[in-house]
């Protein structure tokens, strides 16, 4: 009997250990999928045998990690959270019937929505930020350095036309959370290595040609500096910040001129610098036309909406670039406003429940990269960061409710 009990205990320990390792590997895969993992894939393609099938090889790794991590993830999930996902899927498929004109676009987006975006909700619920943050921070350092090296050394430099008019908006939003984590680490524990990577990331964000991602990074930096940095010598810190601010404002034109020349010499985008010097930094004629077209469609069907992905049908080879307009166009003004309000209120509620700085910063990073950025670019349907943020908020609120219930019982 004792032998059998020992076998059960040993089996339980092994299972737990395997699940923990798989979950850790899954976090690594998720945190590197947009930057480092793409470079790993490129390296795999140069290997014999498996190099012919890089996607099959990586998909197998993903499948193994997900399979063995399920027990650990399942422990953190409750019935309401499962119902939310089931409802989201049901609503998505119901729009095939309710809005048949959207069917082709819905099918095109479906794999990304079902396999890449929505599953991150469960990761957001299950992740222990304090436990994994140091690993994610290290991976972010490597991501910033990796993308910088790839863009400046390995990748073919942009042509003058591409550099001036296009940039790389996709890369900018992919690297945004990594740069934000580097900012947090640099201000929290400044050292030569952190400061150097922060400087590289800062210049990189200016040189990718995406104003929205750059604005999110600058806003996060200001929040970090003003509100959340604990300073031992406040007077010296504020004097340093004031002096730095005055110098930046005074020599801002020259700084932008230097960064523009640097970006051009490195074969990166000068789109932001060109718009700054031409006075068009805050203008977007194409975006304005898109929103005008969508606004007309919203008021043409204000109650029932036009269905999920209607913006892609309405704007050929385009989309709303604004989550509020996307909600209103898809679900109508009433339901769309309710959905938007629920998301905003849950984000605010989650933030007010946190007291620990690392968790607060992590939440703010995903507020920028998973929600605010959707008012500028991207779509919630394909945004893994958006669903990760929803899962993170759900976890924080649920943890608070559980803690409050335990305290009430003890009282």
C-alpha positions as CSV (number, residue, x, y, z in Angstrom):
1,X,0.0,0.0,0.0
2,X,2.8,2.3,0.9
3,X,4.6,1.6,-2.4
4,X,1.4,2.4,-4.3
5,X,1.1,5.8,-2.4
6,X,4.7,6.6,-3.2
7,X,4.1,5.9,-6.9
8,X,1.1,8.2,-6.9
9,X,3.1,10.9,-5.2
10,X,6.0,10.5,-7.6
11,X,3.7,10.5,-10.6
12,X,2.0,13.7,-9.2
13,X,5.3,15.4,-8.7
14,X,6.5,14.5,-12.2
15,X,3.2,15.7,-13.8
16,X,3.4,19.0,-11.9
17,X,7.0,19.4,-12.9
18,X,6.3,18.7,-16.5
19,X,3.4,21.1,-16.6
20,X,5.5,23.8,-15.0
21,X,8.3,23.4,-17.5
22,X,5.8,23.3,-20.4
23,X,4.1,26.4,-19.1
24,X,7.4,28.2,-18.8
25,X,8.3,27.2,-22.3
26,X,4.9,28.4,-23.5
27,X,5.5,31.8,-21.9
28,X,8.9,32.0,-23.7
29,X,7.3,31.1,-27.0
30,X,4.5,33.6,-26.6
31,X,6.9,36.4,-25.5
32,X,9.3,35.8,-28.4
33,X,6.8,34.9,-31.2
34,X,6.7,38.3,-32.8
35,X,10.4,39.0,-32.8
36,X,13.0,36.5,-31.6
37,X,11.1,33.4,-32.8
38,X,10.9,34.8,-36.3
39,X,14.7,35.0,-36.3
40,X,14.9,31.4,-34.9
41,X,12.6,30.3,-37.7
42,X,15.0,31.9,-40.3
43,X,17.9,30.1,-38.7
44,X,16.0,26.7,-38.7
45,X,15.5,27.1,-42.4
46,X,19.2,27.0,-42.9
47,X,19.5,23.6,-41.1
48,X,19.6,20.3,-42.9
49,X,16.4,18.1,-42.9
50,X,14.2,20.2,-40.5
51,X,15.2,23.3,-42.4
52,X,12.7,22.2,-45.1
53,X,9.8,22.2,-42.7
54,X,10.4,25.0,-40.2
55,X,6.7,25.7,-39.6
56,X,5.9,22.0,-38.9
57,X,8.9,21.8,-36.5
58,X,7.8,25.0,-34.6
59,X,4.2,24.0,-34.6
60,X,5.1,20.7,-33.0
61,X,6.9,22.5,-30.2
62,X,3.9,24.8,-29.7
63,X,1.6,21.8,-29.6
64,X,3.7,19.9,-27.1
65,X,4.0,22.9,-24.8
66,X,0.3,23.7,-24.9
67,X,-0.6,20.1,-24.3
68,X,1.5,19.7,-21.2
69,X,0.8,23.2,-19.9
70,X,-3.0,22.7,-19.9
71,X,-3.2,21.3,-16.3
72,X,-1.4,24.4,-15.0
73,X,-3.6,26.8,-17.0
74,X,-6.8,25.0,-16.1
75,X,-6.2,25.5,-12.4
76,X,-6.5,29.3,-12.8
77,X,-9.6,29.3,-15.0
78,X,-13.2,29.5,-13.7
79,X,-16.6,28.8,-15.3
80,X,-17.3,32.5,-16.1
81,X,-14.1,32.8,-18.0
82,X,-14.8,29.7,-20.1
83,X,-18.3,31.0,-20.8
84,X,-16.8,34.3,-22.0
85,X,-14.6,32.5,-24.6
86,X,-17.5,30.2,-25.7
87,X,-19.7,33.3,-26.1
88,X,-17.1,35.1,-28.1
89,X,-16.7,32.1,-30.4
90,X,-20.5,31.7,-30.7
91,X,-21.0,35.4,-31.6
92,X,-18.3,35.2,-34.2
93,X,-19.8,32.2,-35.9
94,X,-23.3,33.6,-35.7
95,X,-22.3,36.5,-37.9
96,X,-21.8,34.0,-40.7
97,X,-25.6,33.6,-40.7
98,X,-26.6,37.1,-39.7
99,X,-24.2,38.9,-42.1
100,X,-23.5,36.5,-45.0
101,X,-21.8,39.3,-47.0
102,X,-19.0,39.2,-44.4
103,X,-18.4,35.4,-44.7
104,X,-15.3,35.5,-46.9
105,X,-13.5,38.0,-44.6
106,X,-14.6,36.1,-41.5
107,X,-13.1,32.9,-42.9
108,X,-9.9,34.7,-43.7
109,X,-9.5,36.1,-40.1
110,X,-10.8,33.0,-38.4
111,X,-7.5,31.1,-38.0
112,X,-5.8,34.1,-36.4
113,X,-8.7,34.9,-34.1
114,X,-9.2,31.3,-33.0
115,X,-5.5,30.1,-32.8
116,X,-3.5,33.2,-32.1
117,X,-5.5,35.9,-30.5
118,X,-8.3,34.4,-28.4
119,X,-6.2,31.7,-26.7
120,X,-4.0,34.5,-25.1
121,X,-7.0,35.3,-22.9
122,X,-6.2,32.1,-20.9
123,X,-2.5,33.0,-20.7
124,X,-3.4,36.4,-19.3
125,X,-5.5,34.7,-16.7
126,X,-2.9,32.1,-15.7
127,X,0.3,34.1,-15.7
128,X,2.1,35.0,-12.4
129,X,3.6,38.3,-13.4
130,X,6.1,38.4,-10.4
131,X,7.3,34.9,-11.1
132,X,8.0,35.3,-14.9
133,X,8.7,39.0,-15.2
134,X,12.5,38.7,-14.9
135,X,12.6,36.1,-17.7
136,X,10.3,38.3,-19.9
137,X,12.5,41.3,-19.2
138,X,15.6,39.4,-20.3
139,X,13.8,38.2,-23.5
140,X,12.7,41.8,-24.2
141,X,16.3,43.0,-23.9
142,X,17.3,40.4,-26.5
143,X,14.3,41.3,-28.7
144,X,15.2,45.0,-28.8
145,X,18.8,44.1,-29.6
146,X,17.8,41.4,-32.1
147,X,15.5,43.6,-34.1
148,X,18.0,46.5,-34.1
149,X,20.7,44.2,-35.4
150,X,18.4,42.7,-38.0
151,X,17.1,46.1,-39.2
152,X,20.5,47.7,-39.4
153,X,22.9,44.9,-40.3
154,X,21.1,41.9,-41.8
155,X,18.1,43.2,-43.6
156,X,18.4,45.0,-46.9
157,X,18.3,48.7,-46.2
158,X,15.0,50.5,-47.2
159,X,15.0,52.3,-50.5
160,X,14.5,56.1,-50.3
161,X,10.9,55.9,-51.3
162,X,10.0,53.1,-48.8
163,X,12.0,54.9,-46.1
164,X,10.1,58.2,-46.7
165,X,6.6,56.9,-47.1
166,X,6.1,53.5,-45.5
167,X,8.3,52.6,-42.6
168,X,7.5,49.3,-40.7
169,X,4.3,49.8,-38.6
170,X,4.0,46.0,-38.0
171,X,7.4,45.8,-36.5
172,X,6.9,48.9,-34.4
173,X,3.8,47.6,-32.6
174,X,5.5,44.2,-32.2
175,X,8.5,45.7,-30.4
176,X,6.5,48.2,-28.4
177,X,5.8,46.0,-25.3
178,X,9.5,44.9,-25.3
179,X,10.7,48.5,-25.4
180,X,8.3,49.5,-22.6
181,X,9.6,46.7,-20.4
182,X,13.2,47.8,-21.1
183,X,12.1,51.4,-20.1
184,X,10.7,50.1,-16.8
185,X,13.8,48.0,-16.0
186,X,16.1,50.9,-16.9
187,X,14.3,53.4,-14.7
188,X,13.8,50.9,-11.8
189,X,17.4,49.7,-11.8
190,X,19.6,51.9,-14.0
191,X,22.9,50.5,-15.2
192,X,25.1,50.8,-18.3
193,X,23.6,47.7,-20.0
194,X,20.0,48.7,-19.4
195,X,20.6,52.3,-20.5
196,X,22.4,51.2,-23.6
197,X,19.5,48.9,-24.7
198,X,17.0,51.6,-23.8
199,X,18.8,54.1,-26.0
200,X,18.9,51.5,-28.9
201,X,15.2,50.8,-28.5
202,X,14.3,54.5,-28.3
203,X,16.1,55.3,-31.5
204,X,14.6,52.1,-33.1
205,X,11.1,53.3,-32.3
206,X,11.8,56.6,-34.0
207,X,13.2,54.9,-37.0
208,X,10.4,52.4,-37.8
209,X,8.1,55.2,-39.1
210,X,5.0,54.5,-36.9
211,X,3.7,57.5,-35.1
212,X,1.2,55.5,-33.0
213,X,3.7,53.1,-31.5
214,X,6.1,56.0,-30.9
215,X,3.4,58.0,-29.1
216,X,2.6,55.0,-26.9
217,X,6.2,54.5,-26.0
218,X,6.7,58.2,-25.1
219,X,3.5,58.2,-23.0
220,X,4.6,55.2,-21.1
221,X,8.0,56.7,-20.5
222,X,6.4,59.9,-19.1
223,X,4.1,57.8,-16.8
224,X,7.1,55.9,-15.5
225,X,9.2,59.0,-14.8
226,X,6.4,61.1,-13.3
227,X,4.4,58.7,-11.2
228,X,6.0,55.4,-10.5
229,X,9.7,55.8,-10.0
230,X,10.7,55.6,-6.3
231,X,13.5,58.1,-5.7
232,X,15.9,58.2,-2.7
233,X,17.0,61.7,-3.6
234,X,13.8,63.4,-4.9
235,X,15.2,66.9,-5.2
236,X,18.2,65.8,-7.2
237,X,16.0,63.5,-9.4
238,X,13.5,66.3,-10.1
239,X,16.3,68.7,-10.9
240,X,17.8,66.2,-13.3
241,X,14.5,65.6,-14.9
242,X,13.8,69.4,-15.2
243,X,17.2,70.0,-16.7
244,X,16.9,67.1,-19.1
245,X,13.4,68.4,-20.2
246,X,14.7,71.9,-20.8
247,X,17.6,70.6,-22.9
248,X,15.3,68.4,-24.9
249,X,12.9,71.2,-25.6
250,X,15.6,73.6,-26.4
251,X,17.5,71.3,-28.8
252,X,14.5,69.3,-30.0
253,X,14.9,70.4,-33.6
254,X,18.6,69.5,-33.7
255,X,17.9,66.1,-32.0
256,X,15.3,65.2,-34.6
257,X,17.6,66.3,-37.4
258,X,20.4,64.1,-36.0
259,X,18.1,61.1,-35.5
260,X,16.8,61.6,-39.0
261,X,20.2,61.5,-40.5
262,X,21.1,58.5,-38.4
263,X,18.0,56.6,-39.5
264,X,18.7,57.4,-43.1
265,X,22.4,56.2,-42.8
266,X,21.2,53.0,-41.2
267,X,18.7,52.3,-43.9
268,X,15.7,52.7,-41.7
269,X,12.5,54.8,-42.0
270,X,12.7,58.6,-42.0
271,X,8.9,58.9,-42.3
272,X,8.4,60.4,-38.8
273,X,11.2,62.9,-39.2
274,X,9.9,63.9,-42.6
275,X,6.4,64.5,-41.2
276,X,7.9,66.4,-38.3
277,X,9.9,68.8,-40.5
278,X,7.0,69.3,-42.9
279,X,4.5,70.0,-40.1
280,X,2.4,66.9,-40.9
281,X,3.3,64.8,-37.8
282,X,-0.3,64.8,-36.5
283,X,-2.1,64.7,-39.8
284,X,-3.3,61.6,-41.7
285,X,-5.5,62.2,-44.7
286,X,-5.9,58.5,-45.6
287,X,-6.9,57.6,-42.0
288,X,-9.5,60.5,-41.9
289,X,-11.1,59.2,-45.2
290,X,-11.3,55.7,-43.8
291,X,-13.0,56.9,-40.6
292,X,-15.4,59.1,-42.6
293,X,-16.5,56.1,-44.7
294,X,-17.0,53.9,-41.6
295,X,-18.9,56.7,-39.8
296,X,-21.4,56.9,-42.7
297,X,-21.9,53.1,-42.5
298,X,-22.4,53.2,-38.7
299,X,-25.2,55.8,-39.0
300,X,-26.7,53.9,-41.9
301,X,-27.3,50.9,-39.5
302,X,-26.9,52.3,-36.0
303,X,-28.9,49.6,-34.1
304,X,-27.9,46.2,-35.4
305,X,-24.6,47.2,-36.9
306,X,-23.0,45.6,-40.0
307,X,-21.4,42.5,-38.5
308,X,-18.0,41.5,-37.4
309,X,-15.2,42.4,-39.9
310,X,-17.6,44.7,-41.8
311,X,-14.8,47.3,-42.0
312,X,-12.7,44.9,-44.2
313,X,-15.7,44.4,-46.5
314,X,-16.4,48.2,-46.6
315,X,-12.8,49.2,-47.1
316,X,-11.0,47.0,-49.6
317,X,-7.6,46.0,-48.4
318,X,-8.1,48.1,-45.3
319,X,-9.7,48.2,-41.9
320,X,-11.0,50.7,-39.3
321,X,-7.7,51.4,-37.4
322,X,-9.9,52.3,-34.4
323,X,-11.5,49.8,-32.0
324,X,-14.4,52.2,-31.1
325,X,-15.4,52.5,-34.8
326,X,-14.8,48.8,-35.2
327,X,-17.2,48.0,-32.3
328,X,-19.8,50.4,-33.5
329,X,-19.7,49.2,-37.1
330,X,-19.8,45.6,-36.1
331,X,-22.4,45.6,-33.3
332,X,-24.3,49.0,-33.6
333,X,-24.0,52.1,-31.5
334,X,-25.7,50.7,-28.3
335,X,-24.0,47.3,-28.1
336,X,-20.7,48.7,-29.4
337,X,-20.7,51.4,-26.7
338,X,-21.6,48.9,-24.0
339,X,-18.7,46.6,-25.0
340,X,-16.2,49.5,-25.1
341,X,-17.4,50.7,-21.7
342,X,-17.1,47.2,-20.2
343,X,-13.5,46.9,-21.5
344,X,-12.5,50.4,-20.2
345,X,-14.2,49.8,-16.8
346,X,-12.5,46.5,-16.3
347,X,-9.1,48.0,-17.1
348,X,-9.6,50.8,-14.6
349,X,-10.9,48.4,-12.0
350,X,-7.9,46.1,-12.4
351,X,-5.5,49.0,-12.1
352,X,-7.1,50.3,-8.9
353,X,-6.8,46.8,-7.3
354,X,-3.1,46.5,-7.8
355,X,-0.6,47.8,-5.3
356,X,2.7,46.2,-6.4
357,X,4.7,48.2,-8.9
358,X,5.8,45.4,-11.2
359,X,2.2,44.2,-11.8
360,X,1.1,47.8,-12.3
361,X,3.7,48.4,-14.9
362,X,3.0,45.1,-16.6
363,X,-0.7,46.0,-16.8
364,X,0.1,49.5,-18.1
365,X,2.4,48.1,-20.8
366,X,-0.5,46.0,-22.1
367,X,-3.0,48.8,-21.8
368,X,-0.8,50.6,-24.3
369,X,0.1,47.7,-26.5
370,X,-3.2,45.8,-26.2
371,X,-5.8,48.5,-26.1
372,X,-4.8,52.1,-26.6
373,X,-2.8,51.1,-29.8
374,X,-6.1,49.7,-31.2
375,X,-7.4,53.3,-31.4
376,X,-4.5,54.0,-33.7
377,X,-4.0,50.8,-35.7
378,X,-4.7,47.1,-35.7
379,X,-7.8,45.2,-34.9
380,X,-9.1,43.5,-31.7
381,X,-10.0,40.4,-33.8
382,X,-6.3,39.7,-34.5
383,X,-4.7,41.3,-31.5
384,X,-3.2,38.7,-29.1
385,X,-2.2,41.5,-26.7
386,X,-5.8,42.7,-26.5
387,X,-7.1,39.3,-25.3
388,X,-4.0,38.8,-23.1
389,X,-5.0,42.2,-21.4
390,X,-8.6,41.0,-21.0
391,X,-7.3,37.8,-19.3
392,X,-5.0,39.7,-17.1
393,X,-7.8,42.0,-16.0
394,X,-10.0,39.1,-15.3
395,X,-7.3,37.4,-13.2
396,X,-6.7,40.5,-11.1
397,X,-10.4,41.1,-10.4
398,X,-11.1,37.4,-9.7
399,X,-8.1,37.3,-7.3
400,X,-9.4,40.3,-5.4
401,X,-12.9,38.7,-5.1
402,X,-11.4,35.5,-3.8
403,X,-9.2,37.3,-1.3
404,X,-12.2,39.4,-0.1
405,X,-14.3,36.3,0.3
406,X,-11.6,34.6,2.4
407,X,-11.3,37.7,4.6
408,X,-15.1,37.8,5.1
409,X,-15.0,34.1,6.1
410,X,-12.2,34.7,8.6
411,X,-14.0,37.7,10.0
